[in-house]
């Protein structure tokens, strides 16, 4: 039996996307044991995935302490993995790979870098371009598998899965309401991924003015004060059910599973909603590379908007360096993505999915 480890110490969306590695390795080695190493706050997104046998959760801040990292390296080494995938590919995870002594260690090749230590037995370059509707981020992770192992193309699983228990499916907090619910991801996971608050209010007012729906807010627990400030400025408060909120990943998954669709900033909740087979409208941060993270977009079930597509003249160059400059202070670029630019595409999306609730 093969023992396989996937290391993905990053945010929720990254962890969910990396789960396709496990799903495809289970096809290659059905009897294998596949473990996932993730930060503790992301565990909920891969719970119950039948392709993942065990989850090793670690605390982000604690792992930055050298003693804890050494202890984790020893734990991984003692488990004697045959294969390790490292889509995270940062120094922390590379050291875990290197000292694990696993015979097969697969990670991403850093552009323009040639490290002295042989962290991986297989350095997989990032793909140059997106070629599949799943998006480049998923394609890159599939490529980590198919570059080393044989898997027929018609047997590849490109779709991250979220599996609910029967009890979770019975979630009933919104069952007593007589209007359909839509989820709004009103704030990004970081300030750099959040629209100006007055723009968010305009979008909420537009939706509640034109559609017979109830609206839910999603935000991180530490963003509650900001969420309430946005709520206070909204016109149609009766259509915003502010008291229904879930502060855990599994809680959000149960709630989202009962909603019609999601509109929100690009991030983990968008990937969760797609994995639940819910329609999504994504508002991309000005610095995010859309081809990487716009998964399964067909303009109908999954649609989005990006400033680069609306006002390409604002981008001097479409390079990694330029995007990092924008990320450092995206406020000017975000102000250019006005609600007036967003409304036409959003209306097309909502009319398609809420045509009986206008």
N, C-alpha and C positions, 0 to 999 in steps of 0.2 A: 504493500500500500504506500503510495506517494504521500509525503507530508509537504504541504504547500503553505507558504505565508505570503500575504499581501500587506505591504506597509503603506498606509495612506494617512499620515498625520497632517490633516488639513481641515478645511471647513466642510459643512454638511454636503453641499453640492458635489464637491470633489470626491467625497467618500462614496456617495451614491453612484456616481459615474464609474468609479473604480470597481464597483461590484460586478461589472460586466466581465472583468478578468476571472473572477470566481465562477460565474455562470458558464463561461466557455471552457475553463479548465475542467469543470465537472463533466463536460461532454467528452473531453479527451481522456480523463482518468475518473470514471464514474465512482470508483471505490476509494478515491483519495480523501484525505483529511485536509480541509482548507480552513486556515485561520486568518483572521483580519486583525491588524494592529492599527488602532485609531484613537483619536482623542476621546475622552469620556463623554463630552457633550454631543458627540455625533453618533453614538451607539444606536440610538433609536431608529436611524434611517436604514440600517441593515439588519435589524432584528427580524427573526423568522424567515430570512432568506434561506431557502432550502439548499442553496449551493455553498453556504457558509456554515461550517461546523462549530466554530468557536470564535469568540471575539475577545481580543486582548485590549482592554481599555487603559489608557494612560492619561495622566493629567498634564496639560500643556506646560503650565508653570513649573510643576515638579520635575518634569523631564529635562528642563533647562539646567538643573543642578547636576554637576558631573557625576556625583555618586549614584544618583538615580539612573542616569544613562548607563553607567557601567553595570549596574544591577540588571537592567533590562537586556543589555547585550549578553550577559551571562545566561539569563533566562532563555533567550532565543537560541543561544548556542547549545544549551542542554537539551533543547527539544529536537535537535538534529533534523532540521528541515532538509528536504531534497531539493526544493525549488523555492526561491524567494523572488517575488515581484516587488519592485520599488518605484511605483509611479510618482511618488513624492520627490524622490531624487534630490534631497537636500543633504547637507553634511551629516546631520543627525541620523537620518535613515541610511545613508551610505556607510556610515561606521557600523551600524547594526548589521548590514549586509556583509561587510568585509570580515568582521570578526565572527560571524555565524559559521563560516567554513562550509556553507551549503554548496554542493557541487555545481548547482545552476543558480546564478544570481543575475536577474534581468532588471536593468534600469535604463532611464533615458540618457542619451548622450548629450552632454552640454555643448552648445554651439561654441566653437572656438576655444574649448578648454580640453586639456589633456592631463588629467590628474596623475600624480606620481603613483598613488596606490591603486591597485586593480580592484576597485570596489565591486565591479560586476564582471561576470564571465561573458555576458552579452550586453553590449552597449547599443541600444536601439535609437536611431535618429528620429527626431520628430518629422512627421510627414510634412511635405512642402505645402500642400493644399488640401482642402476639404473635397472629398469625392463622393460622400454618402450623406443622405439627408439626416443621419444621426448626429452630424456635427463633428468637427475635427478633434475635439477633446475625447470623445468616445472612440473615434477612429484610431487615434494614437494609442489608446489603451488596448484596443483589439489587436493592433499591430504588434504590441509587445508579446501577445500570445502567438499570433500566426507567423511571426518572424522566426520563432524557435520551434514551435510545435505544428504538426500537421492537423489542419481542420478544414474540411471542405467549405467553400464559400457559402453554399446553400444551407449549411448547418450552423453558421455563425449567429449568435444571439447579440444583437446590437442594443437591446432595450433593457435599461436598469429596471429592476423589479422591486416593488414594495408589497409585502404580503401581510394582510391583516388577519388576525384571529377571528373566529366566529363571534366572540364576545365583543371585539373591537368594532365589528360590522354593525352591532346593535346599538351603537352610540345614538342617543336620542335627544340631545340638548336643544336641537332646533326643530324637532318634529312637530311641535305644537303651533308653529307659525304657518300662515297661509300663503306666504309669498316665497318664491325661490331665493336661495341665498347665493351671493357671490362673495368671494374672498378678495380683499385688497391688501396687497403687500405694500403698505404705505411708506415704509422706511427700508432702506437697504441695510445689509449686514454691517456696513461701515458708513461713516459720513460721506465718503467719496462715492458711495453707490446710492445716495439719496437725493431726490429732486429737491429744489427749493420748496419750502413748506406752502407758500401761497399757490404754487403750481399744483401741489397735491390736493389742496382744498378745491381748486377749480375743477380738477378731474373728478373728485368725489361728487361735487355739486352737479356736474354734467351728467353723471351716471344716475344719480337719484332724481334729477329733474326729468329724465327722459325714459326711465325704465321702472316698471313695477317690481322692484326687488328689495330684499333686505341685504344690507351690507355688513360684512364683518371686517375688522381690522386685524392684520397680523403684524407683529413687531416683536423685537426681543424684549424680555422682561425689564432690562435696564433702559428701555426706550419708552416706558409707560408715560412719563411726564410729557415727552414730545408728542406721543400719540394723542393724549388728552388735550394738548394745546391745539392740535390739528382738528380734533373733534369739535372743540369749542367754536372754531371759526366756520364750521360747515353750516349750510342753510337747513338741510332737511334731516334734522337729528332723529326724527321718528323712524327714518329708514335705516339708521345706523344702530345696530344692536351692540352697543359698546360693552355690555356686561358679559357677553359670551366670548371667552378668550381662553386659549390653552397655552400654558407656559412651558410645555415639554414637546419634544419632537413627536412622540407617539400620540400625544394629545392633539397636536396640530394635524397629524395624519388622519386620525379618526374624524376630526371636524371637517377637514378638507374633503374627505371621502363623501361627505353629505352635501357638499356645495356643488353648484352648477359649473363654475369656472373660476379662474383666477386672473386678476389683473395686478401686475406688480413690477417692482424693480427686479432686474436680473439677479438671481441668487439661488440659494438652496431650496426655497419654497417653490420656485418655478420647476426645478427638477423633480421635486417631490410630487407636484401636481401632475406632471407629465407621466411619472411612473404610476400614478393612480388613474391614468387615462382620462384626465380632466382637460378641457380646452384651456389654453393660456394665451394671454397677451402680455408680452414682455417689453418693459422700457429699459433699454440698455444704457449703462453709464457711458459717457463720451469716450472713455479711455479703454473700454473693454473691447476685445477683438471678437466681433459677432460670429464670424465663421467658426471660432473655437467652441463657443458655448450655446449657439442657437441650434439646439437639437430638435430634429423632427419637424422643422418649420415648413409648412406648406401654404401659408397665407390664409388658411381657413381654420383648421382645428388649432394650430399653433401659429400665432402671428406676433410681430414685434415691430419696434421702431428704434432706429439708431441715428444719432445726429449726423454721422458720416454720410448716410444715404440721403438725408434731407438737405444738408448744407455742406457738401464736400469741399467747398472753397475755404471753409474754416480750418481745414487740416493742411498744414504746410507740406507734410509728408506722412504717409501711413506706415511709420516705423515703430519698433519697440521703444526706442529712445524717446520719440516724440510722445508716445502714449504714457510713458513714465512721467514726463513733464506735466502732462494733463492730469494724471492721477494725483500728483503732488498738490495741485490746486485746480480741481475741476469746476469751480464755481462759475467762472465766465462761460465755459462751454455748456454747462447745464442750463444756464439762463437762456441760451439760444434755442434749447429744445422746449419751446413754448407749448402750452396746452393747445393753441390754435394749430400747431403742426401735428399734434398727436390726435386730435379729435377725429379727423377724417378716417384714419386707419382704425382707430378704436371703434368708431361707429360701425364701420363695415364688419368688424369682428363681433360686436355685441348684437347687431341686427341678425346676424347669422345664427347665433346661439340663444338669443332671447327674443326671437321674432314674435312670440306669443305673449310677451310681457312688456310691450311698449306702451 
